[in-house]
Amino acid sequence: MCEHLGGLLGFIGLLRGVPLPHGVDADNRRPAPLASLMRDKVRNVVMAVRRLYFTWVWKMDIGEGTVISLSAKLDKTNPRGIHIGRYSVVTFGAAVLTHDYVNGCDRDVHIGDDCFIGAHSIILPGVTLGDNCIVAAASVVARNVPAGSLVAGNPARIVESNLKTAHYGIRIPREP
Protein backbone atom coordinates (compact mmCIF):
# COMPACT_ATOMS: atom_id res chain seq x y z
CA MET A 1 0.00 0.00 0.00
CA CYS A 2 2.77 2.41 0.95
CA GLU A 3 4.51 1.75 -2.40
CA HIS A 4 1.34 2.67 -4.30
CA LEU A 5 0.91 5.83 -2.23
CA GLY A 6 4.53 6.79 -2.88
CA GLY A 7 4.05 6.28 -6.62
CA LEU A 8 0.89 8.38 -6.56
CA LEU A 9 2.66 11.16 -4.67
CA GLY A 10 5.50 11.05 -7.20
CA PHE A 11 2.96 11.37 -10.03
CA ILE A 12 1.35 14.33 -8.25
CA GLY A 13 4.80 15.87 -7.92
CA LEU A 14 5.28 15.55 -11.66
CA LEU A 15 1.92 17.26 -12.19
CA ARG A 16 3.03 20.15 -10.03
CA GLY A 17 6.47 20.24 -11.61
CA VAL A 18 8.13 19.63 -8.25
CA PRO A 19 9.36 16.19 -7.17
CA LEU A 20 7.92 15.13 -3.83
CA PRO A 21 9.80 13.07 -1.25
CA HIS A 22 8.08 9.88 -0.15
CA GLY A 23 4.87 10.72 1.72
CA VAL A 24 5.35 14.45 2.26
CA ASP A 25 5.98 17.59 0.24
CA ALA A 26 9.13 19.68 0.37
CA ASP A 27 8.12 21.58 3.53
CA ASN A 28 7.43 18.36 5.51
CA ARG A 29 3.74 19.16 5.57
CA ARG A 30 0.98 16.74 4.76
CA PRO A 31 0.57 16.31 1.02
CA ALA A 32 -2.18 18.31 -0.62
CA PRO A 33 -5.25 16.26 -1.48
CA LEU A 34 -5.28 14.91 -5.02
CA ALA A 35 -8.56 16.72 -5.71
CA SER A 36 -6.92 20.06 -4.82
CA LEU A 37 -3.97 19.41 -7.10
CA MET A 38 -6.25 18.41 -9.96
CA ARG A 39 -8.44 21.49 -9.39
CA ASP A 40 -5.38 23.75 -9.54
CA LYS A 41 -4.20 22.18 -12.81
CA VAL A 42 -7.65 22.50 -14.38
CA ARG A 43 -7.92 26.11 -13.14
CA ASN A 44 -4.58 27.04 -14.70
CA VAL A 45 -5.65 25.59 -18.04
CA VAL A 46 -9.04 27.36 -17.90
CA MET A 47 -7.39 30.70 -17.06
CA ALA A 48 -4.93 30.32 -19.95
CA VAL A 49 -7.73 29.46 -22.39
CA ARG A 50 -9.80 32.40 -21.11
CA ARG A 51 -6.88 34.78 -21.65
CA LEU A 52 -6.41 33.43 -25.19
CA TYR A 53 -10.14 33.84 -25.84
CA PHE A 54 -10.01 37.51 -24.83
CA THR A 55 -6.88 38.21 -26.88
CA TRP A 56 -7.69 36.24 -30.03
CA VAL A 57 -11.47 36.61 -30.31
CA TRP A 58 -12.03 40.05 -28.74
CA LYS A 59 -8.55 41.49 -29.54
CA MET A 60 -8.00 42.71 -25.98
CA ASP A 61 -4.44 43.46 -24.89
CA ILE A 62 -3.90 41.12 -21.94
CA GLY A 63 -0.39 40.40 -20.68
CA GLU A 64 1.32 37.13 -19.96
CA GLY A 65 0.32 35.48 -16.68
CA THR A 66 -2.68 37.73 -16.07
CA VAL A 67 -5.59 36.03 -14.31
CA ILE A 68 -9.18 37.14 -14.89
CA SER A 69 -11.86 35.57 -12.72
CA LEU A 70 -14.66 33.71 -14.46
CA SER A 71 -17.19 36.13 -12.94
CA ALA A 72 -15.25 39.30 -13.81
CA LYS A 73 -16.80 41.44 -16.53
CA LEU A 74 -14.66 42.93 -19.28
CA ASP A 75 -16.50 45.39 -21.52
CA LYS A 76 -17.09 43.88 -24.94
CA THR A 77 -18.65 47.03 -26.38
CA ASN A 78 -15.14 48.39 -26.94
CA PRO A 79 -12.96 45.31 -26.35
CA ARG A 80 -9.84 46.73 -28.04
CA GLY A 81 -9.83 49.45 -25.38
CA ILE A 82 -8.85 47.03 -22.60
CA HIS A 83 -5.11 46.91 -21.88
CA ILE A 84 -4.00 44.81 -18.90
CA GLY A 85 -0.32 44.32 -18.06
CA ARG A 86 1.57 41.20 -17.12
CA TYR A 87 0.85 39.17 -13.97
CA SER A 88 -2.15 41.19 -12.84
CA VAL A 89 -5.36 39.84 -11.29
CA VAL A 90 -8.97 40.88 -11.89
CA THR A 91 -10.96 39.13 -9.15
CA PHE A 92 -14.56 37.96 -8.99
CA GLY A 93 -17.34 40.40 -9.76
CA ALA A 94 -15.00 43.18 -10.91
CA ALA A 95 -15.99 45.19 -13.99
CA VAL A 96 -13.67 46.95 -16.43
CA LEU A 97 -15.67 49.39 -18.57
CA THR A 98 -14.42 51.01 -21.77
CA HIS A 99 -17.51 52.80 -23.06
CA ASP A 100 -19.82 55.52 -21.81
CA TYR A 101 -23.25 54.97 -23.33
CA VAL A 102 -24.75 58.21 -21.97
CA ASN A 103 -22.05 60.43 -23.48
CA GLY A 104 -21.55 58.23 -26.53
CA CYS A 105 -17.81 57.78 -26.25
CA ASP A 106 -15.30 54.93 -26.04
CA ARG A 107 -12.21 55.35 -23.89
CA ASP A 108 -9.33 52.95 -23.27
CA VAL A 109 -8.55 51.49 -19.85
CA HIS A 110 -4.92 50.69 -18.99
CA ILE A 111 -4.05 48.46 -16.04
CA GLY A 112 -0.33 48.08 -15.33
CA ASP A 113 1.84 45.11 -14.45
CA ASP A 114 1.51 43.27 -11.11
CA CYS A 115 -1.81 44.90 -10.18
CA PHE A 116 -4.66 43.52 -8.08
CA ILE A 117 -8.27 44.53 -8.78
CA GLY A 118 -10.40 43.60 -5.76
CA ALA A 119 -13.77 41.88 -5.74
CA HIS A 120 -16.75 43.82 -7.12
CA SER A 121 -14.61 46.83 -8.06
CA ILE A 122 -15.49 48.96 -11.06
CA ILE A 123 -12.88 50.53 -13.32
CA LEU A 124 -14.53 53.32 -15.33
CA PRO A 125 -13.66 54.28 -18.94
CA GLY A 126 -10.49 56.27 -19.53
CA VAL A 127 -8.75 55.23 -16.30
CA THR A 128 -5.07 54.32 -16.16
CA LEU A 129 -3.71 52.31 -13.25
CA GLY A 130 0.06 52.33 -12.96
CA ASP A 131 2.20 49.30 -12.20
CA ASN A 132 2.05 47.70 -8.73
CA CYS A 133 -1.40 49.07 -7.82
CA ILE A 134 -3.99 47.52 -5.54
CA VAL A 135 -7.68 48.38 -5.86
CA ALA A 136 -9.61 47.46 -2.69
CA ALA A 137 -12.83 45.49 -2.90
CA ALA A 138 -15.99 47.33 -4.01
CA SER A 139 -14.06 50.42 -5.10
CA VAL A 140 -15.13 52.62 -8.01
CA VAL A 141 -12.06 53.93 -9.82
CA ALA A 142 -12.97 57.09 -11.75
CA ARG A 143 -9.54 58.77 -12.00
CA ASN A 144 -6.02 57.75 -12.94
CA VAL A 145 -4.02 55.99 -10.23
CA PRO A 146 -0.24 56.51 -10.01
CA ALA A 147 2.08 53.50 -9.84
CA GLY A 148 2.54 51.89 -6.44
CA SER A 149 -0.76 53.06 -4.94
CA LEU A 150 -3.48 51.39 -2.93
CA VAL A 151 -6.92 52.89 -3.61
CA ALA A 152 -10.24 52.29 -1.88
CA GLY A 153 -13.75 53.69 -1.72
CA ASN A 154 -16.39 55.21 -3.95
CA PRO A 155 -14.97 57.20 -5.60
CA ALA A 156 -11.62 55.50 -5.07
CA ARG A 157 -9.04 57.59 -3.27
CA ILE A 158 -5.36 56.89 -2.63
CA VAL A 159 -4.99 55.29 0.79
CA GLU A 160 -1.31 54.40 0.54
CA SER A 161 1.55 55.34 -1.81
CA ASN A 162 4.98 53.93 -2.64
CA LEU A 163 3.62 50.39 -2.48
CA LYS A 164 5.66 47.46 -3.76
CA THR A 165 3.98 44.35 -5.14
CA ALA A 166 5.13 41.06 -6.59
CA HIS A 167 3.36 39.12 -9.32
CA TYR A 168 -0.44 39.11 -9.01
CA GLY A 169 -0.43 42.22 -6.82
CA ILE A 170 0.86 40.45 -3.71
CA ARG A 171 2.19 43.06 -1.33
CA ILE A 172 5.87 43.14 -0.46
CA PRO A 173 6.35 44.35 3.12
CA ARG A 174 8.38 47.50 3.61
CA GLU A 175 11.68 47.29 5.37
CA PRO A 176 11.86 49.42 8.55
C-alpha positions in Angstrom: 0.0 0.0 0.0 2.8 2.4 0.9 4.5 1.8 -2.4 1.3 2.7 -4.3 0.9 5.8 -2.2 4.5 6.8 -2.9 4.1 6.3 -6.6 0.9 8.4 -6.6 2.7 11.2 -4.7 5.5 11.1 -7.2 3.0 11.4 -10.0 1.3 14.3 -8.3 4.8 15.9 -7.9 5.3 15.6 -11.7 1.9 17.3 -12.2 3.0 20.1 -10.0 6.5 20.2 -11.6 8.1 19.6 -8.2 9.4 16.2 -7.2 7.9 15.1 -3.8 9.8 13.1 -1.3 8.1 9.9 -0.2 4.9 10.7 1.7 5.3 14.5 2.3 6.0 17.6 0.2 9.1 19.7 0.4 8.1 21.6 3.5 7.4 18.4 5.5 3.7 19.2 5.6 1.0 16.7 4.8 0.6 16.3 1.0 -2.2 18.3 -0.6 -5.3 16.3 -1.5 -5.3 14.9 -5.0 -8.6 16.7 -5.7 -6.9 20.1 -4.8 -4.0 19.4 -7.1 -6.2 18.4 -10.0 -8.4 21.5 -9.4 -5.4 23.7 -9.5 -4.2 22.2 -12.8 -7.7 22.5 -14.4 -7.9 26.1 -13.1 -4.6 27.0 -14.7 -5.7 25.6 -18.0 -9.0 27.4 -17.9 -7.4 30.7 -17.1 -4.9 30.3 -20.0 -7.7 29.5 -22.4 -9.8 32.4 -21.1 -6.9 34.8 -21.7 -6.4 33.4 -25.2 -10.1 33.8 -25.8 -10.0 37.5 -24.8 -6.9 38.2 -26.9 -7.7 36.2 -30.0 -11.5 36.6 -30.3 -12.0 40.0 -28.7 -8.5 41.5 -29.5 -8.0 42.7 -26.0 -4.4 43.5 -24.9 -3.9 41.1 -21.9 -0.4 40.4 -20.7 1.3 37.1 -20.0 0.3 35.5 -16.7 -2.7 37.7 -16.1 -5.6 36.0 -14.3 -9.2 37.1 -14.9 -11.9 35.6 -12.7 -14.7 33.7 -14.5 -17.2 36.1 -12.9 -15.2 39.3 -13.8 -16.8 41.4 -16.5 -14.7 42.9 -19.3 -16.5 45.4 -21.5 -17.1 43.9 -24.9 -18.6 47.0 -26.4 -15.1 48.4 -26.9 -13.0 45.3 -26.4 -9.8 46.7 -28.0 -9.8 49.4 -25.4 -8.8 47.0 -22.6 -5.1 46.9 -21.9 -4.0 44.8 -18.9 -0.3 44.3 -18.1 1.6 41.2 -17.1 0.9 39.2 -14.0 -2.2 41.2 -12.8 -5.4 39.8 -11.3 -9.0 40.9 -11.9 -11.0 39.1 -9.2 -14.6 38.0 -9.0 -17.3 40.4 -9.8 -15.0 43.2 -10.9 -16.0 45.2 -14.0 -13.7 46.9 -16.4 -15.7 49.4 -18.6 -14.4 51.0 -21.8 -17.5 52.8 -23.1 -19.8 55.5 -21.8 -23.3 55.0 -23.3 -24.7 58.2 -22.0 -22.0 60.4 -23.5 -21.6 58.2 -26.5 -17.8 57.8 -26.2 -15.3 54.9 -26.0 -12.2 55.3 -23.9 -9.3 52.9 -23.3 -8.5 51.5 -19.9 -4.9 50.7 -19.0 -4.0 48.5 -16.0 -0.3 48.1 -15.3 1.8 45.1 -14.4 1.5 43.3 -11.1 -1.8 44.9 -10.2 -4.7 43.5 -8.1 -8.3 44.5 -8.8 -10.4 43.6 -5.8 -13.8 41.9 -5.7 -16.8 43.8 -7.1 -14.6 46.8 -8.1 -15.5 49.0 -11.1 -12.9 50.5 -13.3 -14.5 53.3 -15.3 -13.7 54.3 -18.9 -10.5 56.3 -19.5 -8.8 55.2 -16.3 -5.1 54.3 -16.2 -3.7 52.3 -13.2 0.1 52.3 -13.0 2.2 49.3 -12.2 2.0 47.7 -8.7 -1.4 49.1 -7.8 -4.0 47.5 -5.5 -7.7 48.4 -5.9 -9.6 47.5 -2.7 -12.8 45.5 -2.9 -16.0 47.3 -4.0 -14.1 50.4 -5.1 -15.1 52.6 -8.0 -12.1 53.9 -9.8 -13.0 57.1 -11.8 -9.5 58.8 -12.0 -6.0 57.8 -12.9 -4.0 56.0 -10.2 -0.2 56.5 -10.0 2.1 53.5 -9.8 2.5 51.9 -6.4 -0.8 53.1 -4.9 -3.5 51.4 -2.9 -6.9 52.9 -3.6 -10.2 52.3 -1.9 -13.7 53.7 -1.7 -16.4 55.2 -3.9 -15.0 57.2 -5.6 -11.6 55.5 -5.1 -9.0 57.6 -3.3 -5.4 56.9 -2.6 -5.0 55.3 0.8 -1.3 54.4 0.5 1.5 55.3 -1.8 5.0 53.9 -2.6 3.6 50.4 -2.5 5.7 47.5 -3.8 4.0 44.3 -5.1 5.1 41.1 -6.6 3.4 39.1 -9.3 -0.4 39.1 -9.0 -0.4 42.2 -6.8 0.9 40.4 -3.7 2.2 43.1 -1.3 5.9 43.1 -0.5 6.3 44.4 3.1 8.4 47.5 3.6 11.7 47.3 5.4 11.9 49.4 8.5 
